[in-house]
Amino acid sequence: KIKQKKNLQKMKILGLIAAGIFTIYMLLLIFAPHQLQRLGSFLMHQTRSGKIVIATADTKGHYYRLGNLIKKEMGKQQGQKLEVWSTNGSLENIELIKNRVVDFALIQGGIQENETTNFKGLTAVATIGGQYVHILVPNNSPVREFKDLAGRTLSLGSRKSGNAVLGKLVLDYFPSHFKIQVVYTELSNAEQDFKTLKMDALFTVYDLKAPI
């Protein structure tokens, strides 16, 4: 009988705790859904790896290198554990950060906001460096000016990169009779793509001090 009473008391306590949690959940759901979402995001991050995650870009690119430099500095100065993710670039990074899959994301400046790149709910934490448009061609290429690309193949990088977005904006400034053929390639395959003539030129946006 004593054991039964104790078990009954435990069940009542557990029932009260469960009811309390449910009540708090419903109140948050009704009056503070954003806080509930943040709580869920926090729990997800804690159970995922216990690390802060930053989305970068191709492993051969400047963003990936930059992410690892940030990781090194945060570990050294603040003891923070940072996990660097390789991605297709800025557009994918926007999706990842908006869906709370990552904690931070490197996003290329100059990207116009539209239905696919909606920045609502996002905050810019810091400007890390100035970036410049480059058109890369092999040393033996006859292309010396942008107009020389007429009738040739230009790669805008990955489809989900900031390069692709800005590349289209730049091309809009030039007459349609240029007939520049646009393709999408990965930065990591750039050397091979030049050799196999998959592209005549590569549109890319980089800091002037980038190792590329």
Accessible surface in RSA format (square Angstrom, percent):
REM  Atomic radii and reference values for relative SASA: ProtOr
REM  Chains: A
REM  Algorithm: Lee & Richards
REM  Probe-radius: 1.40
REM  Slices: 20
REM RES _ NUM      All-atoms   Total-Side   Main-Chain    Non-polar    All polar
REM                ABS   REL    ABS   REL    ABS   REL    ABS   REL    ABS   REL
RES LYS A   1   198.37  96.8 162.56  99.7  35.81  85.3 105.58  95.0  92.78  98.8
RES ILE A   2   127.85  72.8 126.23  94.0   1.63   3.9 126.52  91.1   1.33   3.6
RES LYS A   3   163.88  80.0 161.99  99.4   1.90   4.5 106.22  95.6  57.66  61.4
RES GLN A   4   131.76  73.7 125.36  91.6   6.40  15.2  43.40  92.4  88.37  67.0
RES LYS A   5   140.70  68.6 138.51  85.0   2.19   5.2  82.62  74.4  58.08  61.9
RES LYS A   6   121.63  59.3 120.24  73.8   1.39   3.3  65.92  59.3  55.71  59.3
RES ASN A   7    80.02  55.2  78.77  76.1   1.25   3.0  19.51  47.0  60.51  58.5
RES LEU A   8    96.44  53.7  94.98  67.9   1.47   3.7  96.04  67.4   0.41   1.1
RES GLN A   9   111.15  62.2 109.88  80.3   1.26   3.0  30.06  64.0  81.09  61.5
RES LYS A  10   129.08  63.0 127.49  78.2   1.59   3.8  75.06  67.6  54.02  57.5
RES MET A  11   131.54  68.1 122.64  81.2   8.90  21.2  98.62  83.8  32.91  43.6
RES LYS A  12   128.66  62.8 119.33  73.2   9.34  22.2  76.97  69.3  51.69  55.1
RES ILE A  13    98.91  56.3  98.77  73.6   0.14   0.3  98.89  71.2   0.03   0.1
RES LEU A  14   116.29  64.8 112.45  80.4   3.85   9.7 112.58  79.1   3.71  10.0
RES GLY A  15    39.77  49.0   0.00   N/A  39.77  49.0  34.03  93.4   5.74  12.9
RES LEU A  16   132.50  73.8 123.34  88.2   9.16  23.0 124.00  87.1   8.50  22.9
RES ILE A  17    92.89  52.9  85.20  63.5   7.69  18.5  92.06  66.3   0.83   2.2
RES ALA A  18    59.17  54.4  50.65  78.2   8.52  19.4  55.26  77.8   3.91  10.4
RES ALA A  19    54.27  49.9  45.62  70.4   8.65  19.7  53.26  75.0   1.00   2.7
RES GLY A  20    30.73  37.9   0.00   N/A  30.73  37.9  30.16  82.8   0.57   1.3
RES ILE A  21   111.04  63.2 109.09  81.3   1.95   4.7 109.68  79.0   1.36   3.7
RES PHE A  22   127.07  63.6 123.72  76.6   3.36   8.7 126.88  76.9   0.20   0.6
RES THR A  23    70.95  50.5  68.18  69.1   2.77   6.6  49.75  66.8  21.20  32.0
RES ILE A  24   105.20  59.9 104.90  78.1   0.30   0.7 105.18  75.7   0.01   0.0
RES TYR A  25   100.68  47.0  98.54  56.1   2.14   5.6  65.08  48.9  35.60  43.9
RES MET A  26    67.29  34.8  67.29  44.5   0.00   0.0  60.57  51.5   6.72   8.9
RES LEU A  27    91.85  51.2  90.73  64.9   1.12   2.8  90.94  63.9   0.91   2.4
RES LEU A  28    45.92  25.6  45.00  32.2   0.92   2.3  45.85  32.2   0.07   0.2
RES LEU A  29    81.23  45.2  70.50  50.4  10.74  27.0  70.50  49.5  10.74  28.9
RES ILE A  30   110.58  62.9  82.35  61.3  28.24  68.1  88.12  63.5  22.46  60.9
RES PHE A  31   157.45  78.8 125.54  77.8  31.90  83.0 129.26  78.4  28.19  80.7
RES ALA A  32    28.52  26.2  23.31  36.0   5.21  11.8  28.52  40.2   0.00   0.0
RES PRO A  33    64.61  47.1  60.38  55.0   4.23  15.4  60.57  50.0   4.04  25.1
RES HIS A  34   135.75  74.2 135.51  94.2   0.24   0.6  95.71  98.6  40.04  46.6
RES GLN A  35    93.01  52.0  89.53  65.4   3.48   8.3  28.32  60.3  64.69  49.1
RES LEU A  36    30.85  17.2  28.37  20.3   2.48   6.2  28.37  19.9   2.48   6.7
RES GLN A  37    97.11  54.3  85.75  62.7  11.36  27.1  31.27  66.6  65.84  49.9
RES ARG A  38   139.91  58.7 135.29  69.0   4.62  11.0  30.86  42.2 109.06  66.1
RES LEU A  39    84.27  46.9  79.62  57.0   4.65  11.7  83.79  58.8   0.48   1.3
RES GLY A  40    38.07  46.9   0.00   N/A  38.07  46.9  32.19  88.4   5.88  13.2
RES SER A  41    14.29  12.1   8.18  10.9   6.11  14.1   6.64  14.1   7.64  10.7
RES PHE A  42   112.36  56.2 108.74  67.4   3.62   9.4 111.96  67.9   0.40   1.1
RES LEU A  43    94.52  52.6  94.21  67.4   0.31   0.8  94.48  66.3   0.05   0.1
RES MET A  44    76.71  39.7  70.26  46.5   6.45  15.4  36.91  31.4  39.80  52.7
RES HIS A  45    23.08  12.6  22.75  15.8   0.32   0.8  18.26  18.8   4.81   5.6
RES GLN A  46    96.05  53.7  79.14  57.8  16.91  40.3  18.93  40.3  77.13  58.5
RES THR A  47   115.84  82.4  81.38  82.5  34.46  82.1  75.09 100.9  40.75  61.6
RES ARG A  48    78.28  32.9  43.19  22.0  35.09  83.6  51.39  70.2  26.89  16.3
RES SER A  49    49.55  41.9  15.97  21.3  33.58  77.3  29.20  62.2  20.35  28.5
RES GLY A  50    48.46  59.8   0.00   N/A  48.46  59.8  20.45  56.1  28.01  62.7
RES LYS A  51    82.99  40.5  75.77  46.5   7.22  17.2  27.77  25.0  55.21  58.8
RES ILE A  52    41.73  23.7  41.29  30.8   0.44   1.0  41.65  30.0   0.07   0.2
RES VAL A  53     0.07   0.0   0.07   0.1   0.00   0.0   0.07   0.1   0.00   0.0
RES ILE A  54     8.22   4.7   8.22   6.1   0.00   0.0   8.22   5.9   0.00   0.0
RES ALA A  55     0.00   0.0   0.00   0.0   0.00   0.0   0.00   0.0   0.00   0.0
RES THR A  56     0.00   0.0   0.00   0.0   0.00   0.0   0.00   0.0   0.00   0.0
RES ALA A  57    15.94  14.7  15.94  24.6   0.00   0.0  15.94  22.4   0.00   0.0
RES ASP A  58    25.92  18.2  21.84  21.7   4.09   9.7  17.13  40.3   8.79   8.8
RES THR A  59    76.83  54.6  58.75  59.6  18.07  43.1  39.73  53.4  37.10  56.1
RES LYS A  60   142.97  69.8 117.02  71.8  25.96  61.8  64.28  57.9  78.70  83.8
RES GLY A  61     7.38   9.1   0.00   N/A   7.38   9.1   4.14  11.4   3.24   7.3
RES HIS A  62    19.84  10.8  16.57  11.5   3.28   8.4  11.30  11.7   8.54   9.9
RES TYR A  63    27.38  12.8  25.95  14.8   1.42   3.7  22.70  17.1   4.68   5.8
RES TYR A  64    61.32  28.6  61.32  34.9   0.00   0.0  23.58  17.7  37.74  46.5
RES ARG A  65   103.17  43.3  97.58  49.7   5.59  13.3  36.26  49.6  66.91  40.6
RES LEU A  66    29.55  16.5  29.55  21.1   0.00   0.0  29.55  20.8   0.00   0.0
RES GLY A  67     0.00   0.0   0.00   N/A   0.00   0.0   0.00   0.0   0.00   0.0
RES ASN A  68    53.93  37.2  48.77  47.1   5.16  12.4  24.65  59.3  29.27  28.3
RES LEU A  69    77.43  43.1  76.72  54.9   0.70   1.8  77.22  54.2   0.21   0.6
RES ILE A  70    45.09  25.7  42.40  31.6   2.69   6.5  45.03  32.4   0.06   0.2
RES LYS A  71    90.49  44.1  87.97  54.0   2.52   6.0  40.96  36.9  49.53  52.8
RES LYS A  72   130.63  63.7 118.87  72.9  11.76  28.0  71.54  64.4  59.09  62.9
RES GLU A  73    70.93  40.7  70.44  53.3   0.49   1.2  41.93  81.1  28.99  23.7
RES MET A  74    40.60  21.0  39.09  25.9   1.51   3.6  29.96  25.5  10.64  14.1
RES GLY A  75    36.09  44.5   0.00   N/A  36.09  44.5  20.31  55.7  15.79  35.4
RES LYS A  76   139.97  68.3 102.98  63.2  37.00  88.1  79.28  71.4  60.69  64.6
RES GLN A  77   132.35  74.0  94.48  69.0  37.87  90.2  31.05  66.1 101.30  76.8
RES GLN A  78   125.04  69.9  91.51  66.9  33.53  79.8  34.76  74.0  90.28  68.5
RES GLY A  79    61.37  75.7   0.00   N/A  61.37  75.7  31.09  85.3  30.28  67.8
RES GLN A  80    73.39  41.0  67.78  49.5   5.61  13.4   3.13   6.7  70.26  53.3
RES LYS A  81   142.85  69.7 133.92  82.2   8.93  21.3  81.43  73.3  61.42  65.4
RES LEU A  82     5.08   2.8   1.71   1.2   3.37   8.5   1.71   1.2   3.37   9.1
RES GLU A  83    49.52  28.4  48.06  36.4   1.46   3.5  20.44  39.5  29.08  23.7
RES VAL A  84    22.87  15.0   3.63   3.3  19.24  46.4   3.63   3.2  19.24  52.2
RES TRP A  85    68.96  27.7  66.17  32.0   2.79   6.6  64.79  34.5   4.17   6.8
RES SER A  86    60.25  50.9  31.75  42.4  28.50  65.6  18.35  39.1  41.90  58.7
RES THR A  87    14.14  10.1   1.93   2.0  12.20  29.1   9.94  13.3   4.20   6.3
RES ASN A  88    63.80  44.0  57.65  55.7   6.15  14.8   3.34   8.0  60.46  58.4
RES GLY A  89     3.61   4.4   0.00   N/A   3.61   4.4   3.61   9.9   0.00   0.0
RES SER A  90     1.93   1.6   1.25   1.7   0.68   1.6   0.00   0.0   1.93   2.7
RES LEU A  91    29.91  16.7  27.96  20.0   1.95   4.9  28.27  19.9   1.65   4.4
RES GLU A  92    37.15  21.3  37.15  28.1   0.00   0.0   7.28  14.1  29.87  24.4
RES ASN A  93     0.00   0.0   0.00   0.0   0.00   0.0   0.00   0.0   0.00   0.0
RES ILE A  94     2.42   1.4   2.42   1.8   0.00   0.0   2.42   1.7   0.00   0.0
RES GLU A  95    74.50  42.8  71.11  53.8   3.39   8.1  30.20  58.4  44.31  36.2
RES LEU A  96    28.15  15.7  28.00  20.0   0.16   0.4  28.15  19.8   0.00   0.0
RES ILE A  97    31.96  18.2  25.33  18.9   6.63  16.0  25.33  18.2   6.63  18.0
RES LYS A  98    81.85  39.9  55.38  34.0  26.46  63.0  46.93  42.2  34.92  37.2
RES ASN A  99   106.15  73.2  82.45  79.7  23.70  57.1  18.63  44.8  87.52  84.6
RES ARG A 100    84.37  35.4  83.16  42.4   1.21   2.9  22.34  30.5  62.03  37.6
RES VAL A 101    51.35  33.8  50.90  46.1   0.45   1.1  51.35  44.6   0.00   0.0
RES VAL A 102     3.13   2.1   0.00   0.0   3.13   7.5   0.00   0.0   3.13   8.5
RES ASP A 103    42.04  29.5  22.47  22.4  19.58  46.3  14.86  35.0  27.18  27.1
RES PHE A 104    86.70  43.4  84.98  52.6   1.72   4.5  86.70  52.6   0.00   0.0
RES ALA A 105    25.62  23.6   0.93   1.4  24.70  56.2   1.05   1.5  24.57  65.1
RES LEU A 106    15.53   8.6  14.07  10.1   1.46   3.7  15.53  10.9   0.00   0.0
RES ILE A 107    59.55  33.9  32.37  24.1  27.18  65.5  32.37  23.3  27.18  73.8
RES GLN A 108    11.89   6.7   9.15   6.7   2.75   6.5   0.08   0.2  11.81   9.0
RES GLY A 109    52.09  64.2   0.00   N/A  52.09  64.2  41.89 114.9  10.20  22.8
RES GLY A 110    58.60  72.3   0.00   N/A  58.60  72.3  36.59 100.4  22.01  49.3
RES ILE A 111    14.62   8.3   1.03   0.8  13.59  32.8   1.06   0.8  13.56  36.8
RES GLN A 112   106.97  59.8 101.15  73.9   5.82  13.9  32.14  68.4  74.83  56.8
RES GLU A 113   103.66  59.5  72.71  55.0  30.95  73.7  25.99  50.3  77.67  63.4
RES ASN A 114    64.18  44.3  49.48  47.8  14.70  35.4  31.18  75.0  33.01  31.9
RES GLU A 115   158.35  90.9 120.26  91.0  38.09  90.7  67.44 130.4  90.91  74.2
RES THR A 116    98.51  70.1  74.98  76.0  23.53  56.1  70.10  94.2  28.42  43.0
RES THR A 117     0.79   0.6   0.79   0.8   0.00   0.0   0.79   1.1   0.00   0.0
RES ASN A 118    61.89  42.7  60.17  58.1   1.72   4.1  11.26  27.1  50.63  48.9
RES PHE A 119    58.85  29.4  54.01  33.5   4.84  12.6  54.55  33.1   4.30  12.3
RES LYS A 120   166.71  81.3 152.10  93.3  14.61  34.8 104.21  93.8  62.50  66.6
RES GLY A 121    79.38  97.9   0.00   N/A  79.38  97.9  41.68 114.4  37.70  84.4
RES LEU A 122    51.14  28.5  24.82  17.8  26.32  66.2  26.64  18.7  24.50  65.9
RES THR A 123   119.36  84.9  91.76  93.0  27.60  65.8  65.69  88.2  53.67  81.1
RES ALA A 124   101.71  93.5  64.83 100.1  36.87  83.9  74.89 105.5  26.82  71.0
RES VAL A 125   116.36  76.6  81.92  74.2  34.44  83.0  86.18  74.9  30.18  81.8
RES ALA A 126    74.84  68.8  41.14  63.5  33.71  76.7  52.06  73.3  22.79  60.4
RES THR A 127   133.04  94.6  97.14  98.5  35.90  85.6  65.32  87.7  67.72 102.4
RES ILE A 128    88.53  50.4  52.74  39.3  35.79  86.3  57.51  41.4  31.02  84.2
RES GLY A 129    36.58  45.1   0.00   N/A  36.58  45.1  20.98  57.6  15.60  34.9
RES GLY A 130    48.38  59.7   0.00   N/A  48.38  59.7  33.60  92.2  14.78  33.1
RES GLN A 131    57.47  32.1  26.59  19.4  30.89  73.5  13.23  28.2  44.24  33.6
RES TYR A 132   111.76  52.2 107.78  61.3   3.99  10.4  70.24  52.8  41.52  51.2
RES VAL A 133    75.98  50.0  49.76  45.0  26.22  63.2  49.76  43.2  26.22  71.1
RES HIS A 134    54.06  29.5  49.36  34.3   4.70  12.0  31.52  32.5  22.54  26.2
RES ILE A 135    54.73  31.1  28.48  21.2  26.25  63.3  28.48  20.5  26.25  71.2
RES LEU A 136    63.39  35.3  61.90  44.3   1.49   3.7  63.39  44.5   0.00   0.0
RES VAL A 137    41.20  27.1  19.80  17.9  21.40  51.6  20.35  17.7  20.84  56.5
RES PRO A 138    45.90  33.5  34.14  31.1  11.76  42.7  45.61  37.7   0.29   1.8
RES ASN A 139   148.39 102.3 126.13 121.9  22.25  53.6  38.28  92.1 110.10 106.4
RES ASN A 140   139.24  96.0 105.55 102.0  33.69  81.1  46.94 113.0  92.30  89.2
RES SER A 141    13.28  11.2   6.74   9.0   6.54  15.1   7.74  16.5   5.54   7.8
RES PRO A 142    93.06  67.8  66.90  61.0  26.16  95.1  79.55  65.7  13.51  84.0
RES VAL A 143     8.89   5.8   6.68   6.1   2.21   5.3   6.68   5.8   2.21   6.0
RES ARG A 144   163.91  68.8 130.32  66.4  33.59  80.0  73.80 100.9  90.11  54.6
RES GLU A 145   102.39  58.8  93.40  70.7   8.99  21.4  36.60  70.8  65.79  53.7
RES PHE A 146    42.53  21.3  30.04  18.6  12.49  32.5  33.24  20.2   9.29  26.6
RES LYS A 147   124.50  60.7 115.82  71.1   8.68  20.7  61.67  55.5  62.83  66.9
RES ASP A 148    46.42  32.5  36.10  35.9  10.32  24.4  13.90  32.7  32.52  32.4
RES LEU A 149     0.26   0.1   0.26   0.2   0.00   0.0   0.26   0.2   0.00   0.0
RES ALA A 150    48.30  44.4  32.40  50.0  15.90  36.2  32.71  46.1  15.59  41.3
RES GLY A 151    63.12  77.8   0.00   N/A  63.12  77.8  28.46  78.1  34.66  77.6
RES ARG A 152    80.19  33.7  77.24  39.4   2.95   7.0  10.17  13.9  70.02  42.4
RES THR A 153    21.89  15.6  21.89  22.2   0.00   0.0   3.30   4.4  18.59  28.1
RES LEU A 154     0.23   0.1   0.23   0.2   0.00   0.0   0.23   0.2   0.00   0.0
RES SER A 155     0.00   0.0   0.00   0.0   0.00   0.0   0.00   0.0   0.00   0.0
RES LEU A 156     0.02   0.0   0.02   0.0   0.00   0.0   0.02   0.0   0.00   0.0
RES GLY A 157     6.33   7.8   0.00   N/A   6.33   7.8   6.33  17.4   0.00   0.0
RES SER A 158    13.80  11.7   9.84  13.1   3.96   9.1   7.38  15.7   6.42   9.0
RES ARG A 159   165.65  69.5 152.50  77.7  13.15  31.3  57.12  78.1 108.53  65.8
RES LYS A 160    84.61  41.3  84.45  51.8   0.16   0.4  49.87  44.9  34.74  37.0
RES SER A 161    11.26   9.5  11.26  15.0   0.00   0.0  11.26  24.0   0.00   0.0
RES GLY A 162     2.09   2.6   0.00   N/A   2.09   2.6   0.00   0.0   2.09   4.7
RES ASN A 163    24.78  17.1  24.43  23.6   0.35   0.8   0.99   2.4  23.78  23.0
RES ALA A 164     3.44   3.2   3.34   5.1   0.11   0.2   3.44   4.8   0.00   0.0
RES VAL A 165    26.17  17.2  22.21  20.1   3.97   9.6  25.17  21.9   1.01   2.7
RES LEU A 166    22.92  12.8  22.67  16.2   0.24   0.6  22.70  15.9   0.22   0.6
RES GLY A 167     0.11   0.1   0.00   N/A   0.11   0.1   0.00   0.0   0.11   0.3
RES LYS A 168   109.00  53.2 107.97  66.2   1.02   2.4  57.37  51.6  51.63  55.0
RES LEU A 169    52.40  29.2  51.53  36.9   0.87   2.2  51.55  36.2   0.86   2.3
RES VAL A 170    39.70  26.1  39.39  35.7   0.32   0.8  39.69  34.5   0.01   0.0
RES LEU A 171    31.85  17.7  23.95  17.1   7.91  19.9  24.14  17.0   7.71  20.8
RES ASP A 172   116.73  81.8  82.99  82.6  33.74  79.8  30.40  71.5  86.33  86.1
RES TYR A 173   188.00  87.8 154.47  87.9  33.53  87.2 111.68  83.9  76.32  94.1
RES PHE A 174    68.95  34.5  56.05  34.7  12.90  33.6  57.12  34.6  11.82  33.8
RES PRO A 175    66.72  48.6  50.80  46.3  15.93  57.9  63.06  52.1   3.66  22.8
RES SER A 176   108.47  91.7  82.13 109.6  26.34  60.7  59.00 125.6  49.47  69.3
RES HIS A 177   130.17  71.1 113.16  78.7  17.01  43.5  82.34  84.9  47.83  55.7
RES PHE A 178    30.18  15.1  28.83  17.9   1.35   3.5  28.93  17.5   1.25   3.6
RES LYS A 179   162.26  79.2 141.35  86.7  20.91  49.8  96.26  86.6  66.01  70.3
RES ILE A 180    28.17  16.0   6.04   4.5  22.12  53.3   6.18   4.5  21.98  59.7
RES GLN A 181   111.08  62.1 103.93  76.0   7.14  17.0  36.56  77.8  74.52  56.5
RES VAL A 182    53.10  34.9  29.72  26.9  23.38  56.3  29.72  25.8  23.38  63.4
RES VAL A 183    30.34  20.0  26.66  24.1   3.67   8.8  30.34  26.4   0.00   0.0
RES TYR A 184    54.08  25.2  30.33  17.3  23.75  61.8  22.28  16.7  31.79  39.2
RES THR A 185     7.53   5.4   1.62   1.6   5.92  14.1   6.49   8.7   1.05   1.6
RES GLU A 186    66.74  38.3  64.91  49.1   1.83   4.4  33.09  64.0  33.64  27.5
RES LEU A 187    36.23  20.2  25.59  18.3  10.64  26.7  27.39  19.2   8.85  23.8
RES SER A 188    52.74  44.6  27.84  37.2  24.90  57.4  14.65  31.2  38.09  53.4
RES ASN A 189    75.04  51.7  72.56  70.1   2.47   6.0   9.49  22.8  65.55  63.4
RES ALA A 190    15.19  14.0  14.99  23.1   0.19   0.4  14.99  21.1   0.19   0.5
RES GLU A 191   123.42  70.9 116.05  87.8   7.38  17.6  49.23  95.2  74.19  60.6
RES GLN A 192   104.00  58.2 101.88  74.5   2.12   5.0  44.75  95.3  59.25  44.9
RES ASP A 193    11.94   8.4  11.94  11.9   0.00   0.0   0.00   0.0  11.94  11.9
RES PHE A 194    37.08  18.5  30.38  18.8   6.70  17.4  30.63  18.6   6.44  18.4
RES LYS A 195   145.54  71.0 112.69  69.1  32.85  78.2  76.18  68.6  69.36  73.9
RES THR A 196    81.19  57.7  52.34  53.1  28.85  68.7  55.45  74.5  25.74  38.9
RES LEU A 197   144.32  80.4 122.39  87.6  21.93  55.1 122.39  86.0  21.93  59.0
RES LYS A 198   112.83  55.0  98.46  60.4  14.38  34.2  59.81  53.8  53.02  56.5
RES MET A 199     1.66   0.9   0.00   0.0   1.66   4.0   0.00   0.0   1.66   2.2
RES ASP A 200    41.87  29.3  36.75  36.6   5.12  12.1   7.89  18.6  33.98  33.9
RES ALA A 201     0.00   0.0   0.00   0.0   0.00   0.0   0.00   0.0   0.00   0.0
RES LEU A 202     4.98   2.8   4.98   3.6   0.00   0.0   4.98   3.5   0.00   0.0
RES PHE A 203     1.20   0.6   1.20   0.7   0.00   0.0   1.20   0.7   0.00   0.0
RES THR A 204     1.64   1.2   1.64   1.7   0.00   0.0   1.12   1.5   0.52   0.8
RES VAL A 205    13.17   8.7   4.79   4.3   8.38  20.2   4.79   4.2   8.38  22.7
RES TYR A 206    15.13   7.1  14.73   8.4   0.40   1.0  11.35   8.5   3.79   4.7
RES ASP A 207    33.33  23.3  30.48  30.3   2.86   6.8   4.47  10.5  28.86  28.8
RES LEU A 208   119.02  66.3  88.93  63.6  30.09  75.6  90.65  63.7  28.37  76.4
RES LYS A 209   185.24  90.4 162.68  99.8  22.56  53.7 113.11 101.8  72.13  76.8
RES ALA A 210    15.87  14.6   0.61   0.9  15.26  34.7   0.61   0.9  15.26  40.4
RES PRO A 211    93.37  68.1  51.96  47.4  41.42 150.5  64.41  53.2  28.96 180.0
RES ILE A 212   106.69  60.7  45.34  33.8  61.35 147.9  68.31  49.2  38.38 104.2
END  Absolute sums over single chains surface
CHAIN  1 A    14387.0      11662.4       2724.5       8569.6       5817.3
END  Absolute sums over all chains
TOTAL         14387.0      11662.4       2724.5       8569.6       5817.3
